[in-house]
Amino acid sequence: MAKAYHEALHPLGNLGIQVSMATLESPHIPAHWHDAMEILFCLNGEVRIHAEHDTLTLSHNQLIVFDSKEVHSIHSDSKLYMFLCIHVDKKLLSVYCPNLELYHIKCRPVPLDDPKAIQYIHLCQLAHELTRTNIKNASTRAMRSDGTALLMLADLIQYFSEYAPPETASGHGNRTIRELISYVNEHYTEKLSLEDAADYVGFSREYFCRFFKQHMGLTFLRYLNEVRISHAGRLLSSTDLSISEIMNTCGFTNQTIFNRLFKEIYGMTPRQARKTLSVS
């Protein structure tokens, strides 16, 4: 995965809530998922996000929620993208809301004429207040932070959740996608083929291609190369390995594809990126 710097402002704690300020150091994070629910509040610039077949733009002072195990990817055109990040363990919150894990929370930016616009704006206001709280070095910061986060979660549960039985066809498909994401991240350095991935989940080649494109919005080979290029960007900025060594280490065998995809995602060739880093 692309490197992201997180500053934990206080421990996860018994409430199952962790608030942090984060700076995205790479413009692209390929599709991934978390066990915890994740709330992102944009503090500057804007990012493009793909989640649950939706592609959208998250702008300054907007927030988005990725539910537990929801697959999503992030791409930023900003050189330094900053956001407030809240991770929530839904299991621990069952003391307030029993069976919370059986509810799917979906919250995306909405237009002003949307029926849930007032509730969404209030959530963004709470996120802005939470940001200010965590900037202050006050002895009550953690308490105020958790209190505001709980208010946000209460609104999310009340206005942006729906009951989602665990054993559904959609749930099985999402579980398979998560298995594939983990598989790719364990084997991206190897000579990994489409047939290897299809065999891993027991699908025919043809069905696997349709399945992956339907759930991820891109082909398997495109996703595999995005994961590889994300790791290549990290190695380019954090090691002295040559560009050829990085290409081979990350599983690329075709330099033309490597250079083209690197420039598409990072806005410059690997050689230009290395020169930029050496100057800075």
Residue pairs with C-beta under 8 A, 6 or more apart in sequence:
1 29
1 30
1 32
1 185
1 227
1 230
1 231
2 24
2 25
2 26
2 28
2 29
2 30
2 230
2 233
2 234
3 25
3 26
3 234
3 237
3 238
4 22
4 23
4 24
4 25
4 26
4 29
5 22
5 23
5 25
6 20
6 21
6 22
6 85
7 20
7 21
7 22
8 18
8 20
9 19
9 20
9 21
9 134
9 141
9 142
9 145
10 18
10 19
10 141
10 142
10 145
11 18
12 18
12 87
12 89
13 142
13 146
14 92
15 92
15 93
15 146
15 150
16 36
16 88
16 89
16 90
16 91
16 92
16 93
17 86
17 87
17 88
17 89
17 146
17 149
17 150
17 153
18 36
18 86
18 87
18 88
19 84
19 85
19 86
19 130
19 134
19 145
19 146
19 149
20 84
20 85
20 86
20 87
21 43
21 82
21 83
21 84
21 85
21 131
21 134
22 82
22 83
22 84
22 85
23 80
23 81
23 82
24 47
24 74
24 76
24 80
24 81
24 82
24 83
25 237
26 230
26 233
26 234
27 75
27 76
27 77
27 78
27 81
27 265
27 266
27 267
28 73
28 74
28 75
28 76
28 226
28 229
28 230
28 233
28 265
28 266
29 73
29 74
29 75
29 230
30 73
30 223
30 226
30 227
30 230
31 50
31 71
31 72
31 73
31 181
31 216
31 223
31 226
32 71
32 72
32 73
32 181
33 66
33 69
33 70
33 71
33 72
33 178
33 181
34 66
34 68
34 69
34 87
35 68
35 69
35 89
36 68
36 87
36 88
36 89
36 90
37 65
37 66
37 67
37 68
37 87
37 88
37 89
37 90
37 105
38 65
38 66
38 85
38 86
38 87
38 88
39 63
39 64
39 65
39 66
39 84
39 85
39 86
39 88
39 127
39 152
40 58
40 63
40 64
40 66
40 83
40 84
40 85
41 61
41 62
41 63
41 83
41 84
41 85
41 86
41 124
41 127
41 128
41 130
41 131
42 58
42 59
42 60
42 61
42 62
42 63
42 83
43 60
43 82
43 83
43 84
43 131
44 60
44 78
44 80
44 81
44 82
45 60
45 76
45 77
45 78
45 80
45 81
45 82
46 57
46 58
46 59
46 60
46 76
46 77
46 78
47 57
47 58
47 74
47 75
47 76
47 78
47 81
48 55
48 56
48 57
48 58
48 74
48 75
48 76
49 55
49 56
49 57
49 58
49 64
49 72
49 73
49 74
49 75
50 72
50 73
50 217
51 64
51 66
51 70
51 71
51 72
51 73
52 70
52 71
52 72
52 106
53 215
53 217
54 108
55 217
56 64
56 108
56 109
57 109
58 64
58 109
59 109
61 124
61 128
62 109
62 124
63 107
63 109
63 123
63 124
63 127
64 107
64 108
64 109
65 105
65 106
65 107
65 108
65 156
65 160
66 72
67 104
67 105
67 106
68 90
68 101
69 174
69 175
69 178
70 174
71 174
71 177
71 178
71 181
71 215
71 216
73 226
75 265
77 267
84 127
84 130
84 131
84 134
86 130
86 149
86 152
88 149
88 153
90 100
90 101
91 101
93 100
93 153
94 100
94 101
96 150
97 157
100 157
102 163
102 164
102 165
102 166
103 157
103 161
103 162
103 163
103 164
104 161
104 162
104 163
104 164
105 156
105 157
105 160
105 161
106 160
106 161
106 162
107 120
107 123
107 156
107 160
109 120
110 116
110 117
110 120
111 117
114 120
116 159
116 160
119 155
119 159
119 160
122 155
123 152
123 155
123 156
126 148
126 151
126 152
126 155
127 152
129 148
130 145
130 148
130 149
130 152
133 141
133 144
133 145
133 148
134 141
134 145
138 144
164 171
165 171
173 211
173 215
174 215
176 201
176 211
177 212
177 215
177 216
179 200
179 201
180 197
180 200
180 201
180 212
180 220
183 197
183 200
184 192
184 197
184 223
184 224
184 227
185 227
187 196
188 224
188 227
188 228
188 231
188 250
188 251
189 249
189 250
189 251
190 251
191 251
191 253
192 224
192 251
194 205
194 208
194 209
194 220
194 221
195 205
197 208
197 212
197 220
198 204
198 205
198 207
198 208
201 208
203 211
208 220
209 219
209 220
212 219
212 220
212 223
213 219
213 220
216 223
218 226
224 251
225 252
225 257
225 261
226 261
226 265
228 250
228 251
228 252
229 250
229 258
229 261
229 262
229 265
229 266
230 265
231 250
232 246
232 247
232 250
232 252
232 258
232 262
232 270
233 262
233 265
233 266
233 273
235 241
235 246
235 249
235 250
236 243
236 246
236 270
236 273
236 274
236 277
237 273
237 277
239 246
241 249
243 270
243 271
243 274
244 255
246 270
247 255
247 258
247 270
252 258
258 270
259 269
259 270
262 268
262 269
262 270
262 273
263 269
266 273
268 276
